[in-house]
């Protein structure tokens, strides 16, 4: 009698589909076709080139895009935004913020109504358009045409004028709080359009406004980081970018000041470039960040350690040298010619160590502690230093392995610094919030661990054919 059982093939071999291990199809003929497992998470309908460059996405229920598409989440977001904006005309003593709240609150309420009554495929886009129009474009146009803005916009535009006329963006002897320029020299770039276009008719007033260039830099950097981090180049992030820009955290800053927006975008772009091994681009973007505000300096070691962990010492050293070299080339002229002004306005003033203190108030712990006098101020600085040391130890012990993990580390360090700084403001927290949200939306996953590519996706692995059984002699 001849045995039909193949030696060494007692169990069916398995293959990993991306979810569970399932038995591979056998060569039993057409009857086994209905029992073939699915191809996992990637469909055959997707073109082969795109499938091979696509990582397995997060399960649908945990996907950031899926959560954002839920009607209940959209309604909750619009309700929170409307309540946030409606509070400004009541509690704020700044006219520009009160105007923004009066215009933005009805826009957010209307956006929530559209989310409720429109079909799902039209609701999100319509609500985002209404929010963008009512919370960003209308208040920004009104304030720009009237020449109204927060003091930091005037400081940036004046620093550009000083640089062109005196060779330094800093006043030698500041007298009032608006004479202080707490920004590094590269921030003067955003004041140059005002010097070039002047302050004539309505068009030049709007086009030369530094807030316009803050916003354009912010949007361009977020778009570029999205394209770098997106697993598949399927579409432009118009809807996510519109929702983020129309949110109160960004819309208020953009309409009345916006000086922190370019720093947010540049930090996101630097982490994305580092993950993709764009060493020269990452070095130049980090140099731009480090010459805008001193609060961006923690981004340099985070990005360098990300490159070192992913690609080795040489790419990390190249990026670090480019960033440090360009930063020194930009900062050194001001440091050599106006060293006292640079130290007084860029270092001591943000830390609350000057005779003139910033009038900006906030309920953050550092600001509250600084209000108790020199002892509270010292405690605030000590706590901020201890928090920075803790984040540095965390960074060295567990270097980031993806742009999401790097952005999380940077966001944690900046959030601790902003909350414990003696002169911290609530608006500064927009930077760590966007650092946490935007890379996750672009990469379509929550975890900071890099995804493992599933190998040659799109082809079914052929089952090994068993050798024919030999008749027993």
Number of C-alpha atoms within 10 A of each C-alpha: 6 9 10 10 11 12 12 8 11 8 7 12 14 13 16 13 19 13 11 10 12 15 16 20 22 17 14 8 8 7 8 11 12 8 11 12 14 12 16 14 14 18 13 12 8 11 10 15 10 15 18 18 16 17 20 19 15 17 13 10 9 13 17 19 16 13 14 16 15 13 16 13 13 19 20 12 16 26 19 16 23 23 15 16 26 20 14 20 19 11 10 12 10 11 15 22 22 19 18 27 26 19 19 31 26 19 25 32 21 20 28 28 16 21 26 17 10 13 10 14 10 12 21 24 19 18 28 28 18 21 30 23 18 24 31 25 15 16 25 26 13 16 17 23 16 12 13 17 21 17 13 20 21 17 22 25 23 22 29 26 20 16 16 13 10 12 15 21 28 28 18 16 11 15 11 10 14 12 18 25 25 23 25 22 28 20 26 22 15 23 25 23 20 21 15 11 16 14 16 10 10 13 12 16 19 23 17 24 26 27 25 20 21 23 22 14 19 23 20 15 20 26 19 16 25 24 18 20 25 20 17 17 13 9 8 12 15 11 14 18 18 18 20 17 23 27 23 26 20 22 26 24 22 25 28 25 24 25 24 22 23 25 25 24 27 29 31 29 28 29 32 28 24 30 26 16 18 15 25 18 17 31 29 20 24 32 29 23 28 29 25 26 19 15 16 20 16 18 24 25 17 26 32 29 24 25 33 20 17 18 15 13 13 12 19 24 17 16 27 24 16 20 26 16 14 17 22 15 12 17 17 13 14 20 16 10 12 18 13 15 22 26 13 20 23 20 17 15 20 21 18 19 16 13 10 13 14 17 8 10 12 15 12 17 16 27 24 21 21 21 14 10 10 12 11 17 23 15 16 25 20 14 16 21 15 14 19 18 13 12 17 18 12 13 19 12 9 13 22 28 18 26 31 30 23 30 30 21 25 27 23 18 23 23 19 20 24 24 23 26 27 27 26 25 17 14 15 19 19 18 24 22 17 21 24 21 16 22 30 24 21 23 26 22 21 16 13 18 13 16 14 8 13 14 10 12 23 19 11 13 11 10 14 11 9 13 10 10 12 11 9 7 5
